Amino acid sequence: MSEQTLGAASAQTGLLPEMTSRHTAQARINKHKADWRGWKFMWPFALVFVFVFIIPIVYAIFISFFKKQMIGGTKFVGFENYSRLFVDQQFWSSVWRVALFTIVQVPIMLFLAAAMALALDSMKLHGTKFFRISTFLPYAVPAVVSTMIWGFVYGAKYGLVGSFNDFFGTNLDVLAPDVLLAAIGNINTWEFTGYNMLIFYSSLSTIPHSLYEAASIDGASEWQIVKRIKLPELRGSLAITVIFSIIGSFQLFNEPSILQNMVPGNAITTYYTPNMYAYNLSFSGNQSNYAAALAITMAVITMAIAYAVQLRSMKEQMK
């Protein structure tokens, strides 16, 4: 009840001004209590979020300013780990590799996902439920399992590629160093295309089909409907999928680490990706402080790129 309503009630019923003020204060107290009710439902998530996300980040930042020494133990070195990182050729080699991977793999994956979503939304496909489930199914397969499956498929001596070579007399090797990154990109595309397709399809599902019928009556072709109605609707979801895909690409770890034992030679090094480099520095090289600095630097780079993509998408949506 508002203060004006209480004032009118006091004038009509003869309530004393003290009672009116008391009711107003009580209403404000009740409103304040109601505002805190939502936090009671959030505190379990907030507690877990702090312990599994905030505290590890703070700890990683803290230990990145120290260095373990053979003599003298752990020593505060300030930004020495970060300055060392900026001249580390192995680190920048891994960053360049995942950047190239992102530039090539992400557009291909999102193009396929958008094409599948548009095909489903066209309502001209038979068995749409089966198609939707089957394209999403690879996302439900753990990355380790899917990488092992594709690793055996890629095998030039024992896998599907090897059988293809024996049958046609060819000498294909998709795990060769010059095409290995493309082979890993194919695994990622197989894993996450269905997931992004569902995001696009959910955006297209919000468009009323009466709009399509009106456009058809006005003489619009299927391509014009896609270009003028459907594609603009995908801008918001496209920004989300691009950001998620960039973050996932820069965190590339499972696929190269599993394929490391399947690829002949030393094609996949310990610094093949930044995450692999940080992992090997921490657990094999006993350089957890330097690995923490690497992880923080990669987090900043990834957030900067994702934020730039978000700003660009917001500007395009405001046009």
C-alpha positions as a LaTeX table, in Angstrom:
\begin{tabular}{lrrr}
\hline
Residue & $x$ (\AA) & $y$ (\AA) & $z$ (\AA) \\
\hline
Met1 & 0.00 & 0.00 & 0.00 \\
Ser2 & 1.43 & 3.41 & $-1.01$ \\
Glu3 & 1.72 & 6.44 & 1.25 \\
Gln4 & $-1.02$ & 8.27 & $-0.73$ \\
Thr5 & $-3.39$ & 5.36 & $-0.17$ \\
Leu6 & $-2.63$ & 5.31 & 3.53 \\
Gly7 & $-3.19$ & 9.05 & 3.73 \\
Ala8 & $-6.56$ & 8.72 & 2.02 \\
Ala9 & $-7.52$ & 5.88 & 4.35 \\
Ser10 & $-6.61$ & 7.92 & 7.40 \\
Ala11 & $-8.72$ & 10.83 & 6.19 \\
Gln12 & $-11.75$ & 8.61 & 5.58 \\
Thr13 & $-11.52$ & 6.41 & 8.66 \\
Gly14 & $-10.13$ & 8.91 & 11.10 \\
Leu15 & $-6.86$ & 7.10 & 11.71 \\
Leu16 & $-4.34$ & 9.09 & 13.66 \\
Pro17 & $-1.23$ & 10.32 & 11.86 \\
Glu18 & 0.90 & 8.16 & 14.18 \\
Met19 & $-0.91$ & 5.03 & 12.98 \\
Thr20 & $-0.45$ & 6.06 & 9.37 \\
Ser21 & 3.29 & 6.53 & 9.89 \\
Arg22 & 3.46 & 3.17 & 11.66 \\
His23 & 1.75 & 1.42 & 8.74 \\
Thr24 & 4.10 & 3.14 & 6.28 \\
Ala25 & 7.19 & 2.09 & 8.23 \\
Gln26 & 5.87 & $-1.48$ & 8.50 \\
Ala27 & 5.24 & $-1.61$ & 4.76 \\
Arg28 & 8.79 & $-0.45$ & 4.10 \\
Ile29 & 10.20 & $-3.12$ & 6.45 \\
Asn30 & 8.17 & $-5.85$ & 4.78 \\
Lys31 & 9.32 & $-4.66$ & 1.38 \\
His32 & 12.94 & $-4.73$ & 2.54 \\
Lys33 & 12.53 & $-8.28$ & 3.84 \\
Ala34 & 10.95 & $-9.41$ & 0.58 \\
Asp35 & 13.95 & $-8.10$ & $-1.36$ \\
Trp36 & 16.24 & $-10.50$ & 0.52 \\
Arg37 & 14.17 & $-13.61$ & $-0.05$ \\
Gly38 & 15.78 & $-14.34$ & $-3.41$ \\
Trp39 & 19.25 & $-14.38$ & $-1.85$ \\
Lys40 & 18.21 & $-17.27$ & 0.38 \\
Phe41 & 17.82 & $-19.40$ & $-2.75$ \\
Met42 & 21.08 & $-18.15$ & $-4.26$ \\
Trp43 & 23.47 & $-18.71$ & $-1.37$ \\
Pro44 & 24.12 & $-22.42$ & $-2.09$ \\
Phe45 & 25.21 & $-21.60$ & $-5.64$ \\
Ala46 & 27.10 & $-18.50$ & $-4.49$ \\
Leu47 & 28.97 & $-20.55$ & $-1.89$ \\
Val48 & 30.00 & $-23.20$ & $-4.40$ \\
Phe49 & 30.87 & $-20.52$ & $-6.97$ \\
Val50 & 33.21 & $-18.78$ & $-4.54$ \\
Phe51 & 34.99 & $-21.98$ & $-3.51$ \\
Val52 & 35.39 & $-23.57$ & $-6.96$ \\
Phe53 & 35.86 & $-20.43$ & $-9.07$ \\
Ile54 & 36.77 & $-17.24$ & $-7.19$ \\
Ile55 & 39.18 & $-18.71$ & $-4.65$ \\
Pro56 & 41.20 & $-20.74$ & $-7.24$ \\
Ile57 & 41.57 & $-17.64$ & $-9.41$ \\
Val58 & 42.74 & $-15.55$ & $-6.47$ \\
Tyr59 & 45.16 & $-18.30$ & $-5.44$ \\
Ala60 & 46.53 & $-18.61$ & $-8.97$ \\
Ile61 & 47.13 & $-14.86$ & $-9.11$ \\
Phe62 & 48.82 & $-15.01$ & $-5.72$ \\
Ile63 & 51.25 & $-17.83$ & $-6.52$ \\
Ser64 & 52.08 & $-16.32$ & $-9.93$ \\
Phe65 & 54.15 & $-13.69$ & $-8.09$ \\
Phe66 & 56.37 & $-16.32$ & $-6.47$ \\
Lys67 & 59.03 & $-18.73$ & $-7.66$ \\
Lys68 & 60.27 & $-22.04$ & $-6.28$ \\
Gln69 & 64.04 & $-22.27$ & $-6.01$ \\
Met70 & 66.33 & $-25.17$ & $-5.26$ \\
Ile71 & 68.03 & $-23.08$ & $-2.58$ \\
Gly72 & 65.97 & $-20.70$ & $-0.48$ \\
Gly73 & 62.55 & $-22.21$ & $-1.13$ \\
Thr74 & 59.70 & $-20.12$ & $-2.47$ \\
Lys75 & 60.64 & $-16.50$ & $-3.14$ \\
Phe76 & 58.57 & $-13.46$ & $-4.07$ \\
Val77 & 59.65 & $-12.33$ & $-7.54$ \\
Gly78 & 56.88 & $-9.90$ & $-8.50$ \\
Phe79 & 56.21 & $-9.82$ & $-12.24$ \\
Glu80 & 59.26 & $-11.91$ & $-13.17$ \\
Asn81 & 57.13 & $-14.87$ & $-14.26$ \\
Tyr82 & 55.06 & $-12.61$ & $-16.54$ \\
Ser83 & 58.13 & $-10.94$ & $-18.05$ \\
Arg84 & 59.61 & $-14.37$ & $-18.70$ \\
Leu85 & 56.37 & $-15.45$ & $-20.31$ \\
Phe86 & 56.39 & $-12.64$ & $-22.84$ \\
Val87 & 59.73 & $-13.80$ & $-24.25$ \\
Asp88 & 58.87 & $-17.51$ & $-24.11$ \\
Gln89 & 58.82 & $-18.72$ & $-27.71$ \\
Gln90 & 57.10 & $-21.97$ & $-26.78$ \\
Phe91 & 54.24 & $-20.07$ & $-25.19$ \\
Trp92 & 53.70 & $-17.79$ & $-28.17$ \\
Ser93 & 53.97 & $-20.77$ & $-30.52$ \\
Ser94 & 51.09 & $-22.44$ & $-28.67$ \\
Val95 & 49.07 & $-19.21$ & $-28.66$ \\
Trp96 & 49.53 & $-18.80$ & $-32.41$ \\
Arg97 & 48.46 & $-22.41$ & $-32.95$ \\
Val98 & 45.18 & $-22.06$ & $-31.03$ \\
Ala99 & 44.56 & $-18.67$ & $-32.67$ \\
Leu100 & 44.88 & $-20.26$ & $-36.11$ \\
Phe101 & 42.69 & $-23.12$ & $-34.94$ \\
Thr102 & 40.02 & $-20.64$ & $-33.78$ \\
Ile103 & 40.08 & $-18.54$ & $-36.96$ \\
Val104 & 39.54 & $-21.59$ & $-39.18$ \\
Gln105 & 37.49 & $-24.02$ & $-37.09$ \\
Val106 & 34.96 & $-21.71$ & $-35.42$ \\
Pro107 & 33.50 & $-20.17$ & $-38.64$ \\
Ile108 & 33.19 & $-23.61$ & $-40.26$ \\
Met109 & 31.47 & $-25.07$ & $-37.20$ \\
Leu110 & 29.05 & $-22.16$ & $-36.78$ \\
Phe111 & 28.23 & $-22.13$ & $-40.50$ \\
Leu112 & 27.30 & $-25.81$ & $-40.35$ \\
Ala113 & 25.30 & $-25.27$ & $-37.16$ \\
Ala114 & 23.37 & $-22.36$ & $-38.69$ \\
Ala115 & 22.69 & $-24.34$ & $-41.88$ \\
Met116 & 21.34 & $-27.26$ & $-39.85$ \\
Ala117 & 19.16 & $-24.94$ & $-37.78$ \\
Leu118 & 17.74 & $-23.28$ & $-40.89$ \\
Ala119 & 17.06 & $-26.70$ & $-42.41$ \\
Leu120 & 15.18 & $-27.81$ & $-39.30$ \\
Asp121 & 13.22 & $-24.56$ & $-39.12$ \\
Ser122 & 12.16 & $-24.84$ & $-42.76$ \\
Met123 & 9.77 & $-27.68$ & $-41.77$ \\
Lys124 & 10.58 & $-29.44$ & $-45.04$ \\
Leu125 & 12.72 & $-32.18$ & $-43.57$ \\
His126 & 11.39 & $-35.63$ & $-42.76$ \\
Gly127 & 12.28 & $-37.04$ & $-39.35$ \\
Thr128 & 13.19 & $-33.70$ & $-37.76$ \\
Lys129 & 13.17 & $-35.15$ & $-34.24$ \\
Phe130 & 15.64 & $-37.87$ & $-35.19$ \\
Phe131 & 17.81 & $-35.35$ & $-37.03$ \\
Arg132 & 17.82 & $-32.98$ & $-34.05$ \\
Ile133 & 18.74 & $-35.72$ & $-31.57$ \\
Ser134 & 21.35 & $-37.33$ & $-33.81$ \\
Thr135 & 23.15 & $-34.03$ & $-34.44$ \\
Phe136 & 23.19 & $-33.22$ & $-30.73$ \\
Leu137 & 24.31 & $-36.72$ & $-29.69$ \\
Pro138 & 28.07 & $-36.15$ & $-30.29$ \\
Tyr139 & 27.98 & $-33.36$ & $-27.70$ \\
Ala140 & 26.80 & $-35.90$ & $-25.11$ \\
Val141 & 29.85 & $-38.10$ & $-25.78$ \\
Pro142 & 32.76 & $-37.21$ & $-23.45$ \\
Ala143 & 35.63 & $-35.48$ & $-25.20$ \\
Val144 & 38.09 & $-38.20$ & $-24.19$ \\
Val145 & 35.89 & $-40.94$ & $-25.67$ \\
Ser146 & 35.19 & $-39.05$ & $-28.89$ \\
Thr147 & 38.90 & $-38.28$ & $-29.34$ \\
Met148 & 39.79 & $-41.94$ & $-28.93$ \\
Ile149 & 37.11 & $-42.92$ & $-31.44$ \\
Trp150 & 38.40 & $-40.46$ & $-34.01$ \\
Gly151 & 41.99 & $-41.42$ & $-33.21$ \\
Phe152 & 41.27 & $-45.00$ & $-34.23$ \\
Val153 & 39.39 & $-43.78$ & $-37.30$ \\
Tyr154 & 42.40 & $-41.66$ & $-38.28$ \\
Gly155 & 44.87 & $-44.52$ & $-37.88$ \\
Ala156 & 46.78 & $-45.05$ & $-41.12$ \\
Lys157 & 47.76 & $-48.61$ & $-40.16$ \\
Tyr158 & 44.79 & $-49.92$ & $-38.18$ \\
Gly159 & 41.87 & $-47.54$ & $-38.62$ \\
Leu160 & 39.38 & $-46.51$ & $-41.27$ \\
Val161 & 41.98 & $-44.42$ & $-43.07$ \\
Gly162 & 44.28 & $-47.45$ & $-43.15$ \\
Ser163 & 41.52 & $-49.60$ & $-44.63$ \\
Phe164 & 40.86 & $-46.88$ & $-47.20$ \\
Asn165 & 44.54 & $-46.83$ & $-48.14$ \\
Asp166 & 44.65 & $-50.62$ & $-48.51$ \\
Phe167 & 41.54 & $-50.68$ & $-50.69$ \\
Phe168 & 42.45 & $-47.80$ & $-53.02$ \\
Gly169 & 46.23 & $-48.11$ & $-52.82$ \\
Thr170 & 46.66 & $-44.60$ & $-51.47$ \\
Asn171 & 48.93 & $-43.29$ & $-48.73$ \\
Leu172 & 46.77 & $-40.86$ & $-46.78$ \\
Asp173 & 47.83 & $-39.85$ & $-43.28$ \\
Val174 & 45.48 & $-37.37$ & $-41.59$ \\
Leu175 & 47.68 & $-37.43$ & $-38.47$ \\
Ala176 & 50.68 & $-36.01$ & $-40.32$ \\
Pro177 & 52.10 & $-32.86$ & $-38.68$ \\
Asp178 & 51.02 & $-30.55$ & $-41.52$ \\
Val179 & 47.34 & $-31.59$ & $-41.32$ \\
Leu180 & 47.13 & $-32.61$ & $-37.66$ \\
Leu181 & 45.51 & $-29.34$ & $-36.56$ \\
Ala182 & 42.79 & $-29.80$ & $-39.18$ \\
Ala183 & 42.17 & $-33.33$ & $-37.89$ \\
Ile184 & 41.71 & $-31.96$ & $-34.36$ \\
Gly185 & 39.40 & $-29.27$ & $-35.75$ \\
Asn186 & 37.28 & $-31.96$ & $-37.36$ \\
Ile187 & 36.87 & $-33.66$ & $-33.97$ \\
Asn188 & 35.80 & $-30.38$ & $-32.34$ \\
Thr189 & 33.41 & $-29.63$ & $-35.16$ \\
Trp190 & 31.83 & $-33.07$ & $-34.81$ \\
Glu191 & 31.48 & $-32.56$ & $-31.06$ \\
Phe192 & 30.01 & $-29.07$ & $-30.87$ \\
Thr193 & 28.10 & $-28.42$ & $-34.09$ \\
Gly194 & 24.92 & $-29.99$ & $-32.72$ \\
Tyr195 & 25.15 & $-27.96$ & $-29.52$ \\
Asn196 & 25.41 & $-24.68$ & $-31.42$ \\
Met197 & 22.70 & $-25.85$ & $-33.82$ \\
Leu198 & 20.24 & $-26.10$ & $-30.92$ \\
Ile199 & 21.09 & $-22.55$ & $-29.82$ \\
Phe200 & 20.37 & $-21.26$ & $-33.33$ \\
Tyr201 & 17.25 & $-23.37$ & $-33.64$ \\
Ser202 & 15.87 & $-22.06$ & $-30.35$ \\
Ser203 & 16.29 & $-18.49$ & $-31.64$ \\
Leu204 & 14.50 & $-19.31$ & $-34.87$ \\
Ser205 & 11.67 & $-20.98$ & $-32.92$ \\
Thr206 & 10.75 & $-17.61$ & $-31.39$ \\
Ile207 & 9.78 & $-16.21$ & $-34.81$ \\
Pro208 & 6.02 & $-16.58$ & $-35.40$ \\
His209 & 5.31 & $-18.66$ & $-38.50$ \\
Ser210 & 2.56 & $-16.21$ & $-39.43$ \\
Leu211 & 5.37 & $-13.84$ & $-40.37$ \\
Tyr212 & 6.66 & $-16.38$ & $-42.89$ \\
Glu213 & 3.17 & $-16.81$ & $-44.33$ \\
Ala214 & 2.75 & $-13.05$ & $-44.69$ \\
Ala215 & 6.11 & $-12.77$ & $-46.45$ \\
Ser216 & 5.17 & $-15.61$ & $-48.81$ \\
Ile217 & 1.88 & $-13.94$ & $-49.65$ \\
Asp218 & 3.79 & $-10.75$ & $-50.46$ \\
Gly219 & 5.88 & $-12.74$ & $-52.93$ \\
Ala220 & 9.05 & $-13.30$ & $-50.91$ \\
Ser221 & 11.12 & $-16.32$ & $-51.91$ \\
Glu222 & 12.63 & $-18.81$ & $-49.46$ \\
Trp223 & 16.03 & $-17.14$ & $-49.72$ \\
Gln224 & 14.53 & $-13.70$ & $-49.09$ \\
Ile225 & 12.76 & $-15.01$ & $-45.99$ \\
Val226 & 16.04 & $-16.46$ & $-44.73$ \\
Lys227 & 17.97 & $-13.29$ & $-45.52$ \\
Arg228 & 15.45 & $-10.71$ & $-44.30$ \\
Ile229 & 13.79 & $-12.51$ & $-41.37$ \\
Lys230 & 15.73 & $-15.50$ & $-40.11$ \\
Leu231 & 19.35 & $-14.36$ & $-40.33$ \\
Pro232 & 18.76 & $-11.07$ & $-38.47$ \\
Glu233 & 17.12 & $-13.08$ & $-35.70$ \\
Leu234 & 20.32 & $-15.13$ & $-35.33$ \\
Arg235 & 22.55 & $-12.17$ & $-34.50$ \\
Gly236 & 22.10 & $-12.43$ & $-30.73$ \\
Ser237 & 22.63 & $-16.18$ & $-30.60$ \\
Leu238 & 25.55 & $-15.88$ & $-33.05$ \\
Ala239 & 27.35 & $-13.56$ & $-30.63$ \\
Ile240 & 26.85 & $-16.06$ & $-27.79$ \\
Thr241 & 28.07 & $-19.02$ & $-29.82$ \\
Val242 & 31.10 & $-17.10$ & $-31.10$ \\
Ile243 & 32.11 & $-16.13$ & $-27.57$ \\
Phe244 & 31.64 & $-19.67$ & $-26.25$ \\
Ser245 & 33.53 & $-21.13$ & $-29.21$ \\
Ile246 & 36.46 & $-18.75$ & $-28.78$ \\
Ile247 & 36.72 & $-19.60$ & $-25.10$ \\
Gly248 & 36.53 & $-23.32$ & $-25.85$ \\
Ser249 & 39.14 & $-23.10$ & $-28.62$ \\
Phe250 & 41.64 & $-21.28$ & $-26.43$ \\
Gln251 & 41.11 & $-23.96$ & $-23.78$ \\
Leu252 & 41.96 & $-26.76$ & $-26.22$ \\
Phe253 & 43.45 & $-29.61$ & $-24.20$ \\
Asn254 & 41.66 & $-32.97$ & $-24.31$ \\
Glu255 & 41.97 & $-33.71$ & $-28.02$ \\
Pro256 & 45.72 & $-33.07$ & $-28.49$ \\
Ser257 & 46.63 & $-34.66$ & $-25.15$ \\
Ile258 & 44.77 & $-37.90$ & $-26.03$ \\
Leu259 & 46.09 & $-37.97$ & $-29.59$ \\
Gln260 & 49.63 & $-37.41$ & $-28.34$ \\
Asn261 & 50.12 & $-41.16$ & $-27.84$ \\
Met262 & 48.44 & $-42.02$ & $-31.16$ \\
Val263 & 50.36 & $-39.65$ & $-33.39$ \\
Pro264 & 53.74 & $-40.98$ & $-34.58$ \\
Gly265 & 56.83 & $-39.02$ & $-33.75$ \\
Asn266 & 56.75 & $-35.80$ & $-31.76$ \\
Ala267 & 54.08 & $-33.96$ & $-33.75$ \\
Ile268 & 52.17 & $-33.03$ & $-30.57$ \\
Thr269 & 54.68 & $-31.44$ & $-28.24$ \\
Thr270 & 54.24 & $-30.63$ & $-24.57$ \\
Tyr271 & 53.53 & $-27.01$ & $-25.54$ \\
Tyr272 & 51.18 & $-27.77$ & $-28.43$ \\
Thr273 & 48.45 & $-25.64$ & $-26.79$ \\
Pro274 & 48.68 & $-23.17$ & $-23.87$ \\
Asn275 & 46.68 & $-25.47$ & $-21.61$ \\
Met276 & 48.97 & $-28.41$ & $-22.38$ \\
Tyr277 & 51.98 & $-26.20$ & $-21.74$ \\
Ala278 & 50.59 & $-25.06$ & $-18.37$ \\
Tyr279 & 49.72 & $-28.62$ & $-17.42$ \\
Asn280 & 53.17 & $-29.98$ & $-18.23$ \\
Leu281 & 54.92 & $-27.08$ & $-16.53$ \\
Ser282 & 52.91 & $-27.63$ & $-13.36$ \\
Phe283 & 52.84 & $-31.42$ & $-13.07$ \\
Ser284 & 55.96 & $-32.49$ & $-14.97$ \\
Gly285 & 58.28 & $-29.52$ & $-14.75$ \\
Asn286 & 57.52 & $-28.54$ & $-11.14$ \\
Gln287 & 56.94 & $-24.94$ & $-12.22$ \\
Ser288 & 53.48 & $-24.32$ & $-10.83$ \\
Asn289 & 54.16 & $-20.61$ & $-10.26$ \\
Tyr290 & 55.12 & $-20.06$ & $-13.89$ \\
Ala291 & 52.15 & $-22.17$ & $-15.00$ \\
Ala292 & 49.86 & $-19.97$ & $-12.91$ \\
Ala293 & 51.21 & $-16.86$ & $-14.63$ \\
Leu294 & 50.61 & $-18.55$ & $-17.98$ \\
Ala295 & 47.03 & $-19.44$ & $-17.04$ \\
Ile296 & 46.26 & $-15.90$ & $-15.85$ \\
Thr297 & 47.73 & $-14.42$ & $-19.03$ \\
Met298 & 45.67 & $-16.73$ & $-21.22$ \\
Ala299 & 42.54 & $-15.87$ & $-19.22$ \\
Val300 & 43.14 & $-12.15$ & $-19.82$ \\
Ile301 & 43.76 & $-12.71$ & $-23.55$ \\
Thr302 & 40.61 & $-14.83$ & $-23.89$ \\
Met303 & 38.45 & $-12.36$ & $-21.97$ \\
Ala304 & 39.76 & $-9.45$ & $-24.05$ \\
Ile305 & 38.92 & $-11.21$ & $-27.32$ \\
Ala306 & 35.49 & $-12.32$ & $-26.05$ \\
Tyr307 & 34.74 & $-8.79$ & $-24.83$ \\
Ala308 & 35.74 & $-7.30$ & $-28.19$ \\
Val309 & 33.42 & $-9.75$ & $-29.96$ \\
Gln310 & 30.61 & $-8.83$ & $-27.58$ \\
Leu311 & 31.07 & $-5.09$ & $-28.15$ \\
Arg312 & 31.06 & $-5.59$ & $-31.91$ \\
Ser313 & 27.88 & $-7.67$ & $-31.78$ \\
Met314 & 26.16 & $-5.07$ & $-29.59$ \\
Lys315 & 27.05 & $-2.31$ & $-32.08$ \\
Glu316 & 25.68 & $-4.37$ & $-34.98$ \\
Gln317 & 22.43 & $-5.07$ & $-33.12$ \\
Met318 & 21.96 & $-1.35$ & $-32.39$ \\
Lys319 & 22.15 & $-0.45$ & $-36.11$ \\
\hline
\end{tabular}
